[in-house]
Amino acid sequence: MRIVIPPVYDAGFDFTEGLAAVLTGRRWAFVDTAGREALCMEGFDAVKPFRNGCAVAERNGCRYAVDRRGRVRKLDI
């Protein structure tokens, strides 16, 4: 096997609501369908795809809801 196009991301999710979560090194971000970064998720340990206008992100064992504008609110579990 040979690489024809080098990979851009280390991991990623499918597109949901027009955005896909992608991982480069230890940095998460959401990209749009044109490949442009729409949201930087620097400092988060994990993220989940968007659903009903928000994505869930985890940092230091706490969960947060993140909207498309990047506003973050802590979720009570």
mmCIF file of the N, C-alpha and C atoms, coordinates in Angstrom:
data_MODEL
# 
_entry.id   MODEL 
# 
loop_
_atom_site.group_PDB 
_atom_site.id 
_atom_site.type_symbol 
_atom_site.label_atom_id 
_atom_site.label_alt_id 
_atom_site.label_comp_id 
_atom_site.label_asym_id 
_atom_site.label_entity_id 
_atom_site.label_seq_id 
_atom_site.pdbx_PDB_ins_code 
_atom_site.Cartn_x 
_atom_site.Cartn_y 
_atom_site.Cartn_z 
_atom_site.occupancy 
_atom_site.B_iso_or_equiv 
_atom_site.pdbx_formal_charge 
_atom_site.auth_seq_id 
_atom_site.auth_comp_id 
_atom_site.auth_asym_id 
_atom_site.auth_atom_id 
_atom_site.pdbx_PDB_model_num 
ATOM 1   N N  . MET A 1 1  ? 0.833   -1.165 0.000  1.00 0.00 ? 1  MET A N  1 
ATOM 2   C CA . MET A 1 1  ? 0.000   0.000  0.000  1.00 0.00 ? 1  MET A CA 1 
ATOM 3   C C  . MET A 1 1  ? 0.887   1.241  0.000  1.00 0.00 ? 1  MET A C  1 
ATOM 4   N N  . ARG A 1 2  ? 0.474   2.271  -0.748 1.00 0.00 ? 2  ARG A N  1 
ATOM 5   C CA . ARG A 1 2  ? 1.199   3.531  -0.737 1.00 0.00 ? 2  ARG A CA 1 
ATOM 6   C C  . ARG A 1 2  ? 0.207   4.667  -0.514 1.00 0.00 ? 2  ARG A C  1 
ATOM 7   N N  . ILE A 1 3  ? 0.679   5.719  0.117  1.00 0.00 ? 3  ILE A N  1 
ATOM 8   C CA . ILE A 1 3  ? -0.173  6.869  0.400  1.00 0.00 ? 3  ILE A CA 1 
ATOM 9   C C  . ILE A 1 3  ? -0.161  7.790  -0.810 1.00 0.00 ? 3  ILE A C  1 
ATOM 10  N N  . VAL A 1 4  ? -1.341  8.038  -1.364 1.00 0.00 ? 4  VAL A N  1 
ATOM 11  C CA . VAL A 1 4  ? -1.468  8.917  -2.519 1.00 0.00 ? 4  VAL A CA 1 
ATOM 12  C C  . VAL A 1 4  ? -1.684  10.353 -2.054 1.00 0.00 ? 4  VAL A C  1 
ATOM 13  N N  . ILE A 1 5  ? -2.560  10.528 -1.073 1.00 0.00 ? 5  ILE A N  1 
ATOM 14  C CA . ILE A 1 5  ? -2.813  11.836 -0.474 1.00 0.00 ? 5  ILE A CA 1 
ATOM 15  C C  . ILE A 1 5  ? -2.544  11.698 1.018  1.00 0.00 ? 5  ILE A C  1 
ATOM 16  N N  . PRO A 1 6  ? -1.599  12.435 1.559  1.00 0.00 ? 6  PRO A N  1 
ATOM 17  C CA . PRO A 1 6  ? -1.303  12.279 2.986  1.00 0.00 ? 6  PRO A CA 1 
ATOM 18  C C  . PRO A 1 6  ? -2.490  12.687 3.852  1.00 0.00 ? 6  PRO A C  1 
ATOM 19  N N  . PRO A 1 7  ? -2.704  11.992 4.960  1.00 0.00 ? 7  PRO A N  1 
ATOM 20  C CA . PRO A 1 7  ? -3.831  12.330 5.833  1.00 0.00 ? 7  PRO A CA 1 
ATOM 21  C C  . PRO A 1 7  ? -3.614  13.692 6.494  1.00 0.00 ? 7  PRO A C  1 
ATOM 22  N N  . VAL A 1 8  ? -4.706  14.394 6.701  1.00 0.00 ? 8  VAL A N  1 
ATOM 23  C CA . VAL A 1 8  ? -4.657  15.717 7.307  1.00 0.00 ? 8  VAL A CA 1 
ATOM 24  C C  . VAL A 1 8  ? -4.909  15.630 8.810  1.00 0.00 ? 8  VAL A C  1 
ATOM 25  N N  . TYR A 1 9  ? -5.773  14.695 9.227  1.00 0.00 ? 9  TYR A N  1 
ATOM 26  C CA . TYR A 1 9  ? -6.172  14.578 10.624 1.00 0.00 ? 9  TYR A CA 1 
ATOM 27  C C  . TYR A 1 9  ? -5.805  13.208 11.175 1.00 0.00 ? 9  TYR A C  1 
ATOM 28  N N  . ASP A 1 10 ? -5.604  13.163 12.479 1.00 0.00 ? 10 ASP A N  1 
ATOM 29  C CA . ASP A 1 10 ? -5.315  11.894 13.139 1.00 0.00 ? 10 ASP A CA 1 
ATOM 30  C C  . ASP A 1 10 ? -6.583  11.088 13.382 1.00 0.00 ? 10 ASP A C  1 
ATOM 31  N N  . ALA A 1 11 ? -7.714  11.757 13.559 1.00 0.00 ? 11 ALA A N  1 
ATOM 32  C CA . ALA A 1 11 ? -9.006  11.103 13.770 1.00 0.00 ? 11 ALA A CA 1 
ATOM 33  C C  . ALA A 1 11 ? -10.101 12.094 13.422 1.00 0.00 ? 11 ALA A C  1 
ATOM 34  N N  . GLY A 1 12 ? -11.306 11.587 13.241 1.00 0.00 ? 12 GLY A N  1 
ATOM 35  C CA . GLY A 1 12 ? -12.429 12.473 12.950 1.00 0.00 ? 12 GLY A CA 1 
ATOM 36  C C  . GLY A 1 12 ? -13.746 11.737 12.968 1.00 0.00 ? 12 GLY A C  1 
ATOM 37  N N  . PHE A 1 13 ? -14.809 12.505 13.093 1.00 0.00 ? 13 PHE A N  1 
ATOM 38  C CA . PHE A 1 13 ? -16.175 11.996 13.062 1.00 0.00 ? 13 PHE A CA 1 
ATOM 39  C C  . PHE A 1 13 ? -16.814 12.347 11.728 1.00 0.00 ? 13 PHE A C  1 
ATOM 40  N N  . ASP A 1 14 ? -17.943 11.740 11.425 1.00 0.00 ? 14 ASP A N  1 
ATOM 41  C CA . ASP A 1 14 ? -18.736 12.102 10.254 1.00 0.00 ? 14 ASP A CA 1 
ATOM 42  C C  . ASP A 1 14 ? -19.313 13.501 10.452 1.00 0.00 ? 14 ASP A C  1 
ATOM 43  N N  . PHE A 1 15 ? -19.714 14.133 9.347  1.00 0.00 ? 15 PHE A N  1 
ATOM 44  C CA . PHE A 1 15 ? -20.368 15.429 9.430  1.00 0.00 ? 15 PHE A CA 1 
ATOM 45  C C  . PHE A 1 15 ? -21.760 15.275 10.017 1.00 0.00 ? 15 PHE A C  1 
ATOM 46  N N  . THR A 1 16 ? -22.083 16.140 10.959 1.00 0.00 ? 16 THR A N  1 
ATOM 47  C CA . THR A 1 16 ? -23.436 16.258 11.493 1.00 0.00 ? 16 THR A CA 1 
ATOM 48  C C  . THR A 1 16 ? -23.733 17.743 11.597 1.00 0.00 ? 16 THR A C  1 
ATOM 49  N N  . GLU A 1 17 ? -24.889 18.126 11.146 1.00 0.00 ? 17 GLU A N  1 
ATOM 50  C CA . GLU A 1 17 ? -25.294 19.530 11.166 1.00 0.00 ? 17 GLU A CA 1 
ATOM 51  C C  . GLU A 1 17 ? -24.251 20.426 10.497 1.00 0.00 ? 17 GLU A C  1 
ATOM 52  N N  . GLY A 1 18 ? -23.599 19.887 9.459  1.00 0.00 ? 18 GLY A N  1 
ATOM 53  C CA . GLY A 1 18 ? -22.654 20.667 8.660  1.00 0.00 ? 18 GLY A CA 1 
ATOM 54  C C  . GLY A 1 18 ? -21.247 20.775 9.208  1.00 0.00 ? 18 GLY A C  1 
ATOM 55  N N  . LEU A 1 19 ? -20.968 20.140 10.357 1.00 0.00 ? 19 LEU A N  1 
ATOM 56  C CA . LEU A 1 19 ? -19.633 20.203 10.949 1.00 0.00 ? 19 LEU A CA 1 
ATOM 57  C C  . LEU A 1 19 ? -19.141 18.806 11.301 1.00 0.00 ? 19 LEU A C  1 
ATOM 58  N N  . ALA A 1 20 ? -17.823 18.634 11.248 1.00 0.00 ? 20 ALA A N  1 
ATOM 59  C CA . ALA A 1 20 ? -17.209 17.359 11.641 1.00 0.00 ? 20 ALA A CA 1 
ATOM 60  C C  . ALA A 1 20 ? -16.116 17.642 12.661 1.00 0.00 ? 20 ALA A C  1 
ATOM 61  N N  . ALA A 1 21 ? -16.085 16.848 13.722 1.00 0.00 ? 21 ALA A N  1 
ATOM 62  C CA . ALA A 1 21 ? -15.018 16.958 14.719 1.00 0.00 ? 21 ALA A CA 1 
ATOM 63  C C  . ALA A 1 21 ? -13.789 16.260 14.172 1.00 0.00 ? 21 ALA A C  1 
ATOM 64  N N  . VAL A 1 22 ? -12.626 16.920 14.295 1.00 0.00 ? 22 VAL A N  1 
ATOM 65  C CA . VAL A 1 22 ? -11.369 16.355 13.816 1.00 0.00 ? 22 VAL A CA 1 
ATOM 66  C C  . VAL A 1 22 ? -10.293 16.540 14.885 1.00 0.00 ? 22 VAL A C  1 
ATOM 67  N N  . LEU A 1 23 ? -9.350  15.619 14.896 1.00 0.00 ? 23 LEU A N  1 
ATOM 68  C CA . LEU A 1 23 ? -8.257  15.645 15.868 1.00 0.00 ? 23 LEU A CA 1 
ATOM 69  C C  . LEU A 1 23 ? -6.936  15.724 15.128 1.00 0.00 ? 23 LEU A C  1 
ATOM 70  N N  . THR A 1 24 ? -6.112  16.687 15.535 1.00 0.00 ? 24 THR A N  1 
ATOM 71  C CA . THR A 1 24 ? -4.750  16.806 15.031 1.00 0.00 ? 24 THR A CA 1 
ATOM 72  C C  . THR A 1 24 ? -3.841  16.831 16.249 1.00 0.00 ? 24 THR A C  1 
ATOM 73  N N  . GLY A 1 25 ? -3.057  15.780 16.419 1.00 0.00 ? 25 GLY A N  1 
ATOM 74  C CA . GLY A 1 25 ? -2.249  15.667 17.630 1.00 0.00 ? 25 GLY A CA 1 
ATOM 75  C C  . GLY A 1 25 ? -3.159  15.512 18.828 1.00 0.00 ? 25 GLY A C  1 
ATOM 76  N N  . ARG A 1 26 ? -3.131  16.479 19.732 1.00 0.00 ? 26 ARG A N  1 
ATOM 77  C CA . ARG A 1 26 ? -4.014  16.465 20.907 1.00 0.00 ? 26 ARG A CA 1 
ATOM 78  C C  . ARG A 1 26 ? -5.061  17.571 20.835 1.00 0.00 ? 26 ARG A C  1 
ATOM 79  N N  . ARG A 1 27 ? -5.220  18.190 19.677 1.00 0.00 ? 27 ARG A N  1 
ATOM 80  C CA . ARG A 1 27 ? -6.110  19.348 19.518 1.00 0.00 ? 27 ARG A CA 1 
ATOM 81  C C  . ARG A 1 27 ? -7.339  18.985 18.698 1.00 0.00 ? 27 ARG A C  1 
ATOM 82  N N  . TRP A 1 28 ? -8.525  19.161 19.317 1.00 0.00 ? 28 TRP A N  1 
ATOM 83  C CA . TRP A 1 28 ? -9.788  18.953 18.631 1.00 0.00 ? 28 TRP A CA 1 
ATOM 84  C C  . TRP A 1 28 ? -10.258 20.251 17.985 1.00 0.00 ? 28 TRP A C  1 
ATOM 85  N N  . ALA A 1 29 ? -10.984 20.112 16.887 1.00 0.00 ? 29 ALA A N  1 
ATOM 86  C CA . ALA A 1 29 ? -11.619 21.249 16.222 1.00 0.00 ? 29 ALA A CA 1 
ATOM 87  C C  . ALA A 1 29 ? -12.829 20.725 15.460 1.00 0.00 ? 29 ALA A C  1 
ATOM 88  N N  . PHE A 1 30 ? -13.690 21.631 15.030 1.00 0.00 ? 30 PHE A N  1 
ATOM 89  C CA . PHE A 1 30 ? -14.780 21.286 14.118 1.00 0.00 ? 30 PHE A CA 1 
ATOM 90  C C  . PHE A 1 30 ? -14.504 21.987 12.806 1.00 0.00 ? 30 PHE A C  1 
ATOM 91  N N  . VAL A 1 31 ? -14.643 21.265 11.701 1.00 0.00 ? 31 VAL A N  1 
ATOM 92  C CA . VAL A 1 31 ? -14.449 21.837 10.376 1.00 0.00 ? 31 VAL A CA 1 
ATOM 93  C C  . VAL A 1 31 ? -15.763 21.792 9.610  1.00 0.00 ? 31 VAL A C  1 
ATOM 94  N N  . ASP A 1 32 ? -15.915 22.733 8.665  1.00 0.00 ? 32 ASP A N  1 
ATOM 95  C CA . ASP A 1 32 ? -17.100 22.733 7.817  1.00 0.00 ? 32 ASP A CA 1 
ATOM 96  C C  . ASP A 1 32 ? -16.853 21.846 6.596  1.00 0.00 ? 32 ASP A C  1 
ATOM 97  N N  . THR A 1 33 ? -17.835 21.748 5.722  1.00 0.00 ? 33 THR A N  1 
ATOM 98  C CA . THR A 1 33 ? -17.732 20.837 4.576  1.00 0.00 ? 33 THR A CA 1 
ATOM 99  C C  . THR A 1 33 ? -16.683 21.277 3.553  1.00 0.00 ? 33 THR A C  1 
ATOM 100 N N  . ALA A 1 34 ? -16.208 22.526 3.655  1.00 0.00 ? 34 ALA A N  1 
ATOM 101 C CA . ALA A 1 34 ? -15.133 23.002 2.779  1.00 0.00 ? 34 ALA A CA 1 
ATOM 102 C C  . ALA A 1 34 ? -13.762 22.754 3.405  1.00 0.00 ? 34 ALA A C  1 
ATOM 103 N N  . GLY A 1 35 ? -13.744 22.186 4.632  1.00 0.00 ? 35 GLY A N  1 
ATOM 104 C CA . GLY A 1 35 ? -12.482 21.902 5.301  1.00 0.00 ? 35 GLY A CA 1 
ATOM 105 C C  . GLY A 1 35 ? -11.942 23.053 6.130  1.00 0.00 ? 35 GLY A C  1 
ATOM 106 N N  . ARG A 1 36 ? -12.710 24.136 6.232  1.00 0.00 ? 36 ARG A N  1 
ATOM 107 C CA . ARG A 1 36 ? -12.283 25.280 7.041  1.00 0.00 ? 36 ARG A CA 1 
ATOM 108 C C  . ARG A 1 36 ? -12.616 25.037 8.509  1.00 0.00 ? 36 ARG A C  1 
ATOM 109 N N  . GLU A 1 37 ? -11.709 25.453 9.387  1.00 0.00 ? 37 GLU A N  1 
ATOM 110 C CA . GLU A 1 37 ? -11.964 25.302 10.817 1.00 0.00 ? 37 GLU A CA 1 
ATOM 111 C C  . GLU A 1 37 ? -13.070 26.258 11.244 1.00 0.00 ? 37 GLU A C  1 
ATOM 112 N N  . ALA A 1 38 ? -14.130 25.701 11.822 1.00 0.00 ? 38 ALA A N  1 
ATOM 113 C CA . ALA A 1 38 ? -15.265 26.507 12.265 1.00 0.00 ? 38 ALA A CA 1 
ATOM 114 C C  . ALA A 1 38 ? -15.206 26.771 13.764 1.00 0.00 ? 38 ALA A C  1 
ATOM 115 N N  . LEU A 1 39 ? -14.703 25.805 14.529 1.00 0.00 ? 39 LEU A N  1 
ATOM 116 C CA . LEU A 1 39 ? -14.597 25.941 15.982 1.00 0.00 ? 39 LEU A CA 1 
ATOM 117 C C  . LEU A 1 39 ? -13.318 25.290 16.470 1.00 0.00 ? 39 LEU A C  1 
ATOM 118 N N  . CYS A 1 40 ? -12.545 26.011 17.239 1.00 0.00 ? 40 CYS A N  1 
ATOM 119 C CA . CYS A 1 40 ? -11.358 25.452 17.876 1.00 0.00 ? 40 CYS A CA 1 
ATOM 120 C C  . CYS A 1 40 ? -11.774 24.893 19.234 1.00 0.00 ? 40 CYS A C  1 
ATOM 121 N N  . MET A 1 41 ? -11.411 23.661 19.504 1.00 0.00 ? 41 MET A N  1 
ATOM 122 C CA . MET A 1 41 ? -11.774 23.025 20.770 1.00 0.00 ? 41 MET A CA 1 
ATOM 123 C C  . MET A 1 41 ? -10.517 22.771 21.602 1.00 0.00 ? 41 MET A C  1 
ATOM 124 N N  . GLU A 1 42 ? -9.571  23.688 21.516 1.00 0.00 ? 42 GLU A N  1 
ATOM 125 C CA . GLU A 1 42 ? -8.307  23.603 22.254 1.00 0.00 ? 42 GLU A CA 1 
ATOM 126 C C  . GLU A 1 42 ? -8.583  23.391 23.746 1.00 0.00 ? 42 GLU A C  1 
ATOM 127 N N  . GLY A 1 43 ? -7.856  22.467 24.342 1.00 0.00 ? 43 GLY A N  1 
ATOM 128 C CA . GLY A 1 43 ? -7.990  22.215 25.773 1.00 0.00 ? 43 GLY A CA 1 
ATOM 129 C C  . GLY A 1 43 ? -9.009  21.159 26.137 1.00 0.00 ? 43 GLY A C  1 
ATOM 130 N N  . PHE A 1 44 ? -9.806  20.708 25.187 1.00 0.00 ? 44 PHE A N  1 
ATOM 131 C CA . PHE A 1 44 ? -10.776 19.647 25.464 1.00 0.00 ? 44 PHE A CA 1 
ATOM 132 C C  . PHE A 1 44 ? -10.145 18.292 25.194 1.00 0.00 ? 44 PHE A C  1 
ATOM 133 N N  . ASP A 1 45 ? -10.492 17.319 26.026 1.00 0.00 ? 45 ASP A N  1 
ATOM 134 C CA . ASP A 1 45 ? -9.933  15.974 25.918 1.00 0.00 ? 45 ASP A CA 1 
ATOM 135 C C  . ASP A 1 45 ? -10.663 15.125 24.884 1.00 0.00 ? 45 ASP A C  1 
ATOM 136 N N  . ALA A 1 46 ? -11.959 15.393 24.700 1.00 0.00 ? 46 ALA A N  1 
ATOM 137 C CA . ALA A 1 46 ? -12.780 14.618 23.773 1.00 0.00 ? 46 ALA A CA 1 
ATOM 138 C C  . ALA A 1 46 ? -13.969 15.459 23.348 1.00 0.00 ? 46 ALA A C  1 
ATOM 139 N N  . VAL A 1 47 ? -14.498 15.183 22.166 1.00 0.00 ? 47 VAL A N  1 
ATOM 140 C CA . VAL A 1 47 ? -15.707 15.850 21.689 1.00 0.00 ? 47 VAL A CA 1 
ATOM 141 C C  . VAL A 1 47 ? -16.608 14.827 21.021 1.00 0.00 ? 47 VAL A C  1 
ATOM 142 N N  . LYS A 1 48 ? -17.881 15.127 20.968 1.00 0.00 ? 48 LYS A N  1 
ATOM 143 C CA . LYS A 1 48 ? -18.882 14.312 20.271 1.00 0.00 ? 48 LYS A CA 1 
ATOM 144 C C  . LYS A 1 48 ? -19.504 15.166 19.178 1.00 0.00 ? 48 LYS A C  1 
ATOM 145 N N  . PRO A 1 49 ? -20.075 14.538 18.147 1.00 0.00 ? 49 PRO A N  1 
ATOM 146 C CA . PRO A 1 49 ? -20.674 15.296 17.048 1.00 0.00 ? 49 PRO A CA 1 
ATOM 147 C C  . PRO A 1 49 ? -21.849 16.171 17.504 1.00 0.00 ? 49 PRO A C  1 
ATOM 148 N N  . PHE A 1 50 ? -22.182 17.154 16.655 1.00 0.00 ? 50 PHE A N  1 
ATOM 149 C CA . PHE A 1 50 ? -23.314 18.035 16.924 1.00 0.00 ? 50 PHE A CA 1 
ATOM 150 C C  . PHE A 1 50 ? -24.624 17.268 16.827 1.00 0.00 ? 50 PHE A C  1 
ATOM 151 N N  . ARG A 1 51 ? -25.539 17.630 17.723 1.00 0.00 ? 51 ARG A N  1 
ATOM 152 C CA . ARG A 1 51 ? -26.894 17.087 17.712 1.00 0.00 ? 51 ARG A CA 1 
ATOM 153 C C  . ARG A 1 51 ? -27.785 18.159 18.341 1.00 0.00 ? 51 ARG A C  1 
ATOM 154 N N  . ASN A 1 52 ? -28.847 18.526 17.646 1.00 0.00 ? 52 ASN A N  1 
ATOM 155 C CA . ASN A 1 52 ? -29.778 19.553 18.132 1.00 0.00 ? 52 ASN A CA 1 
ATOM 156 C C  . ASN A 1 52 ? -29.066 20.872 18.447 1.00 0.00 ? 52 ASN A C  1 
ATOM 157 N N  . GLY A 1 53 ? -28.086 21.241 17.612 1.00 0.00 ? 53 GLY A N  1 
ATOM 158 C CA . GLY A 1 53 ? -27.434 22.530 17.734 1.00 0.00 ? 53 GLY A CA 1 
ATOM 159 C C  . GLY A 1 53 ? -26.264 22.609 18.692 1.00 0.00 ? 53 GLY A C  1 
ATOM 160 N N  . CYS A 1 54 ? -25.949 21.510 19.383 1.00 0.00 ? 54 CYS A N  1 
ATOM 161 C CA . CYS A 1 54 ? -24.834 21.517 20.333 1.00 0.00 ? 54 CYS A CA 1 
ATOM 162 C C  . CYS A 1 54 ? -24.000 20.245 20.200 1.00 0.00 ? 54 CYS A C  1 
ATOM 163 N N  . ALA A 1 55 ? -22.732 20.383 20.547 1.00 0.00 ? 55 ALA A N  1 
ATOM 164 C CA . ALA A 1 55 ? -21.846 19.227 20.653 1.00 0.00 ? 55 ALA A CA 1 
ATOM 165 C C  . ALA A 1 55 ? -21.491 19.082 22.127 1.00 0.00 ? 55 ALA A C  1 
ATOM 166 N N  . VAL A 1 56 ? -21.170 17.873 22.537 1.00 0.00 ? 56 VAL A N  1 
ATOM 167 C CA . VAL A 1 56 ? -20.721 17.638 23.905 1.00 0.00 ? 56 VAL A CA 1 
ATOM 168 C C  . VAL A 1 56 ? -19.210 17.491 23.874 1.00 0.00 ? 56 VAL A C  1 
ATOM 169 N N  . ALA A 1 57 ? -18.545 18.194 24.792 1.00 0.00 ? 57 ALA A N  1 
ATOM 170 C CA . ALA A 1 57 ? -17.091 18.144 24.898 1.00 0.00 ? 57 ALA A CA 1 
ATOM 171 C C  . ALA A 1 57 ? -16.722 17.825 26.341 1.00 0.00 ? 57 ALA A C  1 
ATOM 172 N N  . GLU A 1 58 ? -15.582 17.172 26.512 1.00 0.00 ? 58 GLU A N  1 
ATOM 173 C CA . GLU A 1 58 ? -15.135 16.802 27.857 1.00 0.00 ? 58 GLU A CA 1 
ATOM 174 C C  . GLU A 1 58 ? -13.764 17.399 28.135 1.00 0.00 ? 58 GLU A C  1 
ATOM 175 N N  . ARG A 1 59 ? -13.623 17.913 29.378 1.00 0.00 ? 59 ARG A N  1 
ATOM 176 C CA . ARG A 1 59 ? -12.348 18.466 29.816 1.00 0.00 ? 59 ARG A CA 1 
ATOM 177 C C  . ARG A 1 59 ? -12.205 18.160 31.309 1.00 0.00 ? 59 ARG A C  1 
ATOM 178 N N  . ASN A 1 60 ? -11.108 17.524 31.671 1.00 0.00 ? 60 ASN A N  1 
ATOM 179 C CA . ASN A 1 60 ? -10.823 17.204 33.073 1.00 0.00 ? 60 ASN A CA 1 
ATOM 180 C C  . ASN A 1 60 ? -11.977 16.479 33.762 1.00 0.00 ? 60 ASN A C  1 
ATOM 181 N N  . GLY A 1 61 ? -12.624 15.568 33.052 1.00 0.00 ? 61 GLY A N  1 
ATOM 182 C CA . GLY A 1 61 ? -13.704 14.775 33.621 1.00 0.00 ? 61 GLY A CA 1 
ATOM 183 C C  . GLY A 1 61 ? -15.054 15.459 33.678 1.00 0.00 ? 61 GLY A C  1 
ATOM 184 N N  . CYS A 1 62 ? -15.159 16.713 33.238 1.00 0.00 ? 62 CYS A N  1 
ATOM 185 C CA . CYS A 1 62 ? -16.434 17.438 33.212 1.00 0.00 ? 62 CYS A CA 1 
ATOM 186 C C  . CYS A 1 62 ? -16.936 17.524 31.777 1.00 0.00 ? 62 CYS A C  1 
ATOM 187 N N  . ARG A 1 63 ? -18.258 17.507 31.646 1.00 0.00 ? 63 ARG A N  1 
ATOM 188 C CA . ARG A 1 63 ? -18.866 17.589 30.313 1.00 0.00 ? 63 ARG A CA 1 
ATOM 189 C C  . ARG A 1 63 ? -19.453 18.968 30.078 1.00 0.00 ? 63 ARG A C  1 
ATOM 190 N N  . TYR A 1 64 ? -19.350 19.428 28.830 1.00 0.00 ? 64 TYR A N  1 
ATOM 191 C CA . TYR A 1 64 ? -19.812 20.757 28.446 1.00 0.00 ? 64 TYR A CA 1 
ATOM 192 C C  . TYR A 1 64 ? -20.599 20.661 27.151 1.00 0.00 ? 64 TYR A C  1 
ATOM 193 N N  . ALA A 1 65 ? -21.587 21.551 27.009 1.00 0.00 ? 65 ALA A N  1 
ATOM 194 C CA . ALA A 1 65 ? -22.297 21.712 25.740 1.00 0.00 ? 65 ALA A CA 1 
ATOM 195 C C  . ALA A 1 65 ? -21.660 22.899 25.028 1.00 0.00 ? 65 ALA A C  1 
ATOM 196 N N  . VAL A 1 66 ? -21.403 22.734 23.745 1.00 0.00 ? 66 VAL A N  1 
ATOM 197 C CA . VAL A 1 66 ? -20.788 23.786 22.926 1.00 0.00 ? 66 VAL A CA 1 
ATOM 198 C C  . VAL A 1 66 ? -21.707 24.043 21.739 1.00 0.00 ? 66 VAL A C  1 
ATOM 199 N N  . ASP A 1 67 ? -22.097 25.311 21.536 1.00 0.00 ? 67 ASP A N  1 
ATOM 200 C CA . ASP A 1 67 ? -22.949 25.612 20.385 1.00 0.00 ? 67 ASP A CA 1 
ATOM 201 C C  . ASP A 1 67 ? -22.085 25.993 19.184 1.00 0.00 ? 67 ASP A C  1 
ATOM 202 N N  . ARG A 1 68 ? -22.732 26.263 18.065 1.00 0.00 ? 68 ARG A N  1 
ATOM 203 C CA . ARG A 1 68 ? -22.021 26.543 16.817 1.00 0.00 ? 68 ARG A CA 1 
ATOM 204 C C  . ARG A 1 68 ? -21.227 27.847 16.860 1.00 0.00 ? 68 ARG A C  1 
ATOM 205 N N  . ARG A 1 69 ? -21.537 28.719 17.806 1.00 0.00 ? 69 ARG A N  1 
ATOM 206 C CA . ARG A 1 69 ? -20.783 29.965 17.956 1.00 0.00 ? 69 ARG A CA 1 
ATOM 207 C C  . ARG A 1 69 ? -19.592 29.785 18.884 1.00 0.00 ? 69 ARG A C  1 
ATOM 208 N N  . GLY A 1 70 ? -19.467 28.600 19.477 1.00 0.00 ? 70 GLY A N  1 
ATOM 209 C CA . GLY A 1 70 ? -18.356 28.333 20.379 1.00 0.00 ? 70 GLY A CA 1 
ATOM 210 C C  . GLY A 1 70 ? -18.651 28.641 21.836 1.00 0.00 ? 70 GLY A C  1 
ATOM 211 N N  . ARG A 1 71 ? -19.899 28.984 22.138 1.00 0.00 ? 71 ARG A N  1 
ATOM 212 C CA . ARG A 1 71 ? -20.267 29.246 23.529 1.00 0.00 ? 71 ARG A CA 1 
ATOM 213 C C  . ARG A 1 71 ? -20.326 27.930 24.288 1.00 0.00 ? 71 ARG A C  1 
ATOM 214 N N  . VAL A 1 72 ? -19.740 27.931 25.474 1.00 0.00 ? 72 VAL A N  1 
ATOM 215 C CA . VAL A 1 72 ? -19.593 26.707 26.278 1.00 0.00 ? 72 VAL A CA 1 
ATOM 216 C C  . VAL A 1 72 ? -20.370 26.854 27.573 1.00 0.00 ? 72 VAL A C  1 
ATOM 217 N N  . ARG A 1 73 ? -21.120 25.805 27.933 1.00 0.00 ? 73 ARG A N  1 
ATOM 218 C CA . ARG A 1 73 ? -21.783 25.786 29.242 1.00 0.00 ? 73 ARG A CA 1 
ATOM 219 C C  . ARG A 1 73 ? -21.614 24.401 29.849 1.00 0.00 ? 73 ARG A C  1 
ATOM 220 N N  . LYS A 1 74 ? -21.374 24.374 31.144 1.00 0.00 ? 74 LYS A N  1 
ATOM 221 C CA . LYS A 1 74 ? -21.151 23.115 31.851 1.00 0.00 ? 74 LYS A CA 1 
ATOM 222 C C  . LYS A 1 74 ? -22.464 22.358 31.958 1.00 0.00 ? 74 LYS A C  1 
ATOM 223 N N  . LEU A 1 75 ? -22.385 21.051 31.748 1.00 0.00 ? 75 LEU A N  1 
ATOM 224 C CA . LEU A 1 75 ? -23.552 20.180 31.882 1.00 0.00 ? 75 LEU A CA 1 
ATOM 225 C C  . LEU A 1 75 ? -23.569 19.554 33.272 1.00 0.00 ? 75 LEU A C  1 
ATOM 226 N N  . ASP A 1 76 ? -24.723 19.543 33.886 1.00 0.00 ? 76 ASP A N  1 
ATOM 227 C CA . ASP A 1 76 ? -24.897 18.854 35.167 1.00 0.00 ? 76 ASP A CA 1 
ATOM 228 C C  . ASP A 1 76 ? -25.179 17.395 34.872 1.00 0.00 ? 76 ASP A C  1 
ATOM 229 N N  . ILE A 1 77 ? -24.444 16.520 35.511 1.00 0.00 ? 77 ILE A N  1 
ATOM 230 C CA . ILE A 1 77 ? -24.639 15.083 35.268 1.00 0.00 ? 77 ILE A CA 1 
ATOM 231 C C  . ILE A 1 77 ? -25.317 14.456 36.458 1.00 0.00 ? 77 ILE A C  1 
# 
